[in-house]
């Protein structure tokens, strides 16, 4: 073998080696690219499962990434937009600037009014992060505080309302007892009148406590669906008998248009409480010599396919448009109702809402001032 032949063979082997090495490098590169792509896909999948909104900004405050929650809250086509054009809040922009400059996580409360009010705690996190590797970036993480704040306010209002509702009858009882022990101590007739006041106010407190205990029980059991078969006609027969005297005192005619049989899946005692409260409200807020109409229909509403609709319609003082959205809140009393000085615990429609929810039902309140109120209850049929 000549030197030239040997050199040629070495050259061929060297070329084969280079080709083999290049092929392996290409495979490794492809593997790295695929792994990186998979990692990014995994990250995106994880971030899109978050209920919280996440937005990534570049050094120019332009949006370079958003997760699904952010798209749902702030709209589509967010990429490459300046954050200040999406969320107009000077405190947020200042916090973003501080994060870029100091490379320290900032947090700020941000209120967003449109399309509905929400309060966020926004964390501004400097890059690089797990979410985005660029060191010249800031991740905005939005934690919704709206329901937490509502819950805190709800508890505070609840304690205040209960205290107020109990204070009023207690003050009346205290005043009556002081009068009996002082100026009326030698007046049996006056004592009897004040004892009647004490009895009435004691019954008022008892009713409030019973309603609160019942409401608490319903809330605890709200997720448990009733399974019994209940005849609504039997409930209304009992309700009508119990309210016979108040109806006669105001000369109110109760017109029963319930067809037979009106049978639903439910809890008898809770449905009795629901319709008893509705009839009680109708009597209290109706004028003398009027009527209350009960009727039922089979059909469907926006939430329930097959249901019975049971309605209680009166010719009473009605509810204003401003008050209507709030009448199912605990202790809420419509403005016009306060002026009528109607007694009650203020929990009737709140109880109604929770009972209907437990029965997997729905309700609708239709009312107009000085023209009356109709409450429609939709409950799944037992058929």
C-alpha positions in Angstrom: 0.0 0.0 0.0 1.4 3.3 -1.0 1.5 6.4 1.2 -1.2 8.1 -0.9 -3.6 5.2 -0.6 -3.0 5.1 3.2 -3.7 8.8 3.5 -6.9 8.5 1.4 -8.2 5.7 3.7 -7.5 7.8 6.8 -9.3 10.7 5.3 -12.3 8.6 4.5 -12.4 7.3 8.1 -12.1 10.8 9.4 -15.0 12.0 7.3 -17.1 9.1 8.5 -16.2 10.0 12.1 -17.2 13.7 11.5 -20.5 12.7 9.9 -21.3 10.3 12.8 -20.4 13.0 15.4 -22.5 15.6 13.6 -25.5 13.2 13.5 -25.3 12.6 17.2 -25.0 16.3 17.9 -28.1 16.9 15.8 -29.9 14.2 17.7 -28.9 15.7 21.1 -29.9 19.2 19.9 -33.2 17.9 18.7 -33.7 16.1 22.0 -32.8 19.4 23.9 -35.2 21.3 21.7 -38.0 18.8 22.3 -37.3 18.7 26.0 -37.4 22.5 26.2 -40.6 22.6 24.2 -42.1 20.0 26.5 -41.0 22.0 29.5 -42.6 25.1 28.1 -45.8 23.2 27.3 -45.8 21.8 30.9 -45.3 25.2 32.3 -48.1 26.7 30.2 -50.4 23.8 31.1 -49.7 24.4 34.8 -50.1 28.2 34.6 -53.4 27.9 32.6 -54.9 25.8 35.5 -54.5 28.6 37.9 -57.6 30.5 39.0 -55.4 33.5 39.7 -54.3 35.8 36.9 -50.7 35.9 35.7 -49.1 38.4 33.4 -45.4 38.7 32.3 -44.0 42.1 31.2 -40.7 42.8 29.4 -38.5 45.8 30.3 -40.7 48.1 28.3 -43.8 47.1 30.3 -45.2 45.3 27.3 -47.1 42.1 27.9 -45.2 39.0 26.7 -47.3 36.3 28.4 -50.7 35.8 29.9 -52.4 32.7 31.3 -56.0 31.8 30.6 -57.4 33.4 33.8 -55.9 36.7 32.8 -57.4 36.4 29.3 -60.8 35.7 30.8 -60.6 38.7 33.2 -58.8 41.3 31.1 -59.8 40.2 27.5 -58.1 38.8 24.4 -55.3 40.3 22.3 -53.2 41.3 25.4 -49.8 40.4 24.0 -47.5 43.3 23.1 -49.9 45.8 24.8 -48.5 48.1 27.5 -49.8 47.1 30.9 -50.9 50.7 31.6 -53.4 50.5 28.7 -54.9 47.3 30.1 -55.0 48.2 33.8 -55.2 51.9 34.5 -53.8 52.1 38.0 -51.0 54.4 39.0 -50.1 52.4 42.2 -49.6 49.3 40.1 -47.4 51.1 37.5 -45.3 52.5 40.3 -44.9 49.1 41.9 -43.8 47.6 38.5 -41.2 50.4 38.1 -39.9 49.8 41.6 -39.6 46.0 40.9 -37.6 46.7 37.7 -35.3 49.2 39.5 -34.7 47.5 42.8 -35.1 43.8 41.8 -37.3 43.3 44.9 -40.8 41.9 44.9 -43.5 44.5 45.5 -47.1 44.0 46.3 -50.0 46.4 45.9 -53.8 46.4 46.3 -55.6 47.2 43.0 -59.3 47.8 42.5 -60.8 47.1 39.1 -64.3 48.4 38.5 -65.1 47.1 35.0 -66.9 44.9 34.0 -67.5 44.1 37.7 -65.8 45.2 40.9 -62.9 43.2 42.1 -60.1 43.8 44.6 -56.7 42.2 43.9 -53.5 41.9 45.8 -50.9 42.1 43.0 -47.4 40.7 43.5 -44.8 42.2 41.2 -42.0 39.6 41.0 -38.6 40.4 39.3 -37.2 38.0 36.7 -35.8 35.5 36.1 -38.6 33.3 37.5 -40.0 29.8 36.9 -42.7 31.5 34.9 -40.3 33.4 32.7 -36.5 33.1 32.5 -35.7 36.6 31.2 -33.9 38.6 33.9 -35.3 41.8 32.4 -38.9 40.9 33.1 -41.6 41.3 35.8 -44.3 38.7 36.6 -47.6 40.1 37.9 -49.5 37.6 40.0 -53.1 38.7 40.9 -54.7 37.3 44.0 -58.4 38.0 44.2 -59.4 39.3 47.6 -63.0 40.2 46.7 -64.7 37.3 48.3 -62.5 37.4 51.4 -63.3 41.1 51.9 -67.0 40.4 51.3 -66.9 37.5 53.8 -65.3 39.7 56.4 -67.9 42.5 55.9 -70.7 39.9 55.9 -69.6 38.6 59.4 -69.2 42.1 60.7 -72.6 43.2 59.4 -74.2 40.0 60.7 -72.9 40.6 64.3 -74.0 44.2 64.1 -77.5 43.3 62.7 -78.1 40.6 65.3 -77.0 43.0 68.1 -79.4 45.6 66.8 -82.3 43.2 66.4 -81.8 41.9 69.9 -81.2 45.3 71.5 -84.5 46.8 70.4 -86.8 44.3 72.2 -84.4 44.1 75.2 -84.7 47.9 75.6 -88.5 47.6 75.4 -88.5 44.9 78.0 -86.2 46.8 80.3 -88.3 50.0 80.0 -91.5 48.1 80.7 -90.0 46.4 83.8 -88.7 49.7 85.1 -92.2 51.2 84.7 -93.9 48.3 86.5 -91.4 48.6 89.4 -91.8 52.4 89.5 -94.7 54.5 88.3 -97.0 51.6 87.6 -96.3 49.6 90.8 -99.7 50.4 92.2 -101.6 50.4 88.9 -102.7 46.8 88.0 -104.2 47.9 84.6 -101.0 49.6 83.5 -99.0 46.6 84.8 -101.1 44.3 82.6 -100.4 46.5 79.5 -96.7 46.5 80.2 -96.6 42.8 80.8 -98.2 42.4 77.4 -95.4 44.4 75.8 -92.8 42.3 77.6 -94.5 39.1 76.3 -94.6 40.4 72.7 -91.0 41.5 72.8 -89.9 38.1 74.3 -91.8 36.3 71.5 -90.0 38.6 69.0 -86.6 37.6 70.4 -87.6 33.9 70.5 -88.7 34.1 66.8 -85.3 35.7 65.9 -83.3 33.1 67.7 -85.3 30.3 66.2 -84.9 31.7 62.7 -81.1 32.1 63.2 -80.8 28.5 64.5 -82.9 27.3 61.5 -80.8 29.3 59.1 -77.6 27.9 60.5 -79.0 24.4 60.2 -80.0 25.0 56.6 -76.6 26.4 55.7 -74.9 23.3 57.2 -77.2 21.0 55.2 -77.3 23.0 52.0 -75.2 20.5 50.1 -77.5 17.6 51.1 -80.3 17.1 48.6 -83.7 16.1 50.0 -85.1 12.8 48.6 -88.6 12.7 50.1 -91.8 13.0 48.0 -93.8 16.1 49.2 -97.3 17.2 48.3 -97.3 21.0 48.1 -101.1 21.1 48.5 -100.8 19.5 52.0 -98.3 22.2 52.9 -100.6 25.0 51.8 -103.6 23.5 53.5 -101.6 23.5 56.8 -100.3 27.1 56.1 -103.8 28.3 55.3 -105.2 26.8 58.6 -102.4 28.4 60.6 -102.9 31.9 59.1 -106.7 31.8 59.2 -106.9 34.4 61.9 -104.5 37.0 60.4 -106.2 36.6 57.1 -109.6 37.3 58.7 -108.3 40.2 60.7 -107.3 42.1 57.5 -110.1 40.6 55.4 -107.6 39.1 53.0 -108.9 36.4 50.6 -106.5 33.5 49.9 -107.2 32.2 46.4 -105.8 28.7 45.9 -105.2 27.8 42.3 -102.8 25.0 43.0 -103.7 22.0 40.8 -103.7 18.5 42.3 -101.4 16.8 42.7 -98.5 19.2 43.1 -95.8 16.8 44.1 -92.1 17.6 44.4 -88.9 16.1 45.7 -88.1 17.9 49.0 -88.1 18.3 52.7 -91.6 18.8 54.1 -90.6 20.9 57.1 -88.3 23.2 55.2 -90.8 23.7 52.4 -93.5 24.4 55.0 -91.2 27.1 56.5 -90.5 28.6 53.1 -94.1 28.9 52.1 -95.2 29.9 55.6 -92.8 32.8 55.4 -94.0 33.9 52.0 -97.7 33.9 53.1 -96.7 35.7 56.3 -94.9 38.4 54.3 -97.8 38.8 51.9 -100.3 39.3 54.8 -98.0 41.8 56.7 -97.4 43.9 53.6 -100.9 43.7 52.1 -103.7 46.2 52.6 -107.1 45.5 54.1 -109.7 43.9 51.8 -107.1 42.6 49.3 -106.2 39.1 48.1 -103.3 36.6 47.9 -103.2 34.2 45.0 -101.5 30.8 45.0 -100.9 29.0 41.7 -98.7 26.3 40.3 -97.5 25.3 36.8 -95.4 22.5 35.3 -92.7 23.7 33.0 -89.1 24.8 32.8 -87.2 27.9 33.7 -83.7 29.1 32.8 -82.0 26.7 35.2 -84.3 23.7 35.7 -85.6 21.5 32.9 -88.6 19.8 34.6 -90.0 21.6 37.5 -93.1 22.8 39.4 -93.5 26.5 39.6 -95.3 27.6 42.7 -96.1 31.3 43.1 -97.4 33.5 45.9 -98.8 36.8 44.6 -100.2 39.6 46.7 -101.6 43.1 46.2 -99.4 44.7 48.8 -97.1 47.7 49.0 -94.5 46.1 46.8 -90.7 46.6 46.6 -88.7 49.3 44.9 -86.2 48.5 42.1 -83.4 49.7 44.3 -84.4 47.4 47.2 -85.3 44.3 45.1 -81.7 43.0 44.5 -81.1 43.0 48.3 -84.3 41.6 49.8 -82.8 38.1 50.3 -79.9 39.5 52.4 -80.1 38.7 56.1 -82.0 41.4 58.1 -82.4 43.6 55.0 -85.6 45.6 55.1 -86.8 47.6 52.2 -87.1 51.3 52.7 -90.9 51.4 52.4 -91.2 48.5 54.8 -89.4 50.4 57.5 -91.9 53.2 57.3 -94.7 50.8 57.7 -93.3 49.6 61.0 -94.0 45.9 60.2 -92.6 43.5 62.7 -90.5 40.5 61.8 -87.0 39.0 62.0 -85.9 40.2 58.5 -84.7 36.6 57.8 -87.7 35.2 55.8 -86.4 35.7 52.3 -82.9 34.8 53.3 -84.3 31.5 54.6 -86.2 31.1 51.3 -83.0 31.5 49.3 -81.1 28.8 51.2 -84.1 26.4 51.2 -84.5 26.7 47.5 -80.8 26.2 46.9 -80.8 23.0 49.0 -83.7 21.7 46.9 -81.7 22.3 43.7 -84.3 24.9 42.7 -84.5 28.5 41.7 -86.6 31.6 42.6 -87.8 34.8 41.0 -89.2 37.9 42.7 -91.3 40.3 40.7 -92.5 43.4 42.4 -93.5 47.0 41.9 -94.2 49.7 44.4 -97.9 50.0 45.4 -98.8 47.2 43.0 -97.8 44.1 44.9 -95.2 41.3 44.8 -95.1 37.9 43.3 -92.5 35.3 44.4 -92.1 32.3 42.1 -90.4 29.1 43.4 -89.1 26.5 41.0 -88.5 23.0 42.4 -87.7 19.8 40.4 -90.7 17.5 40.0 -91.0 14.1 41.6 -92.3 12.6 38.4 
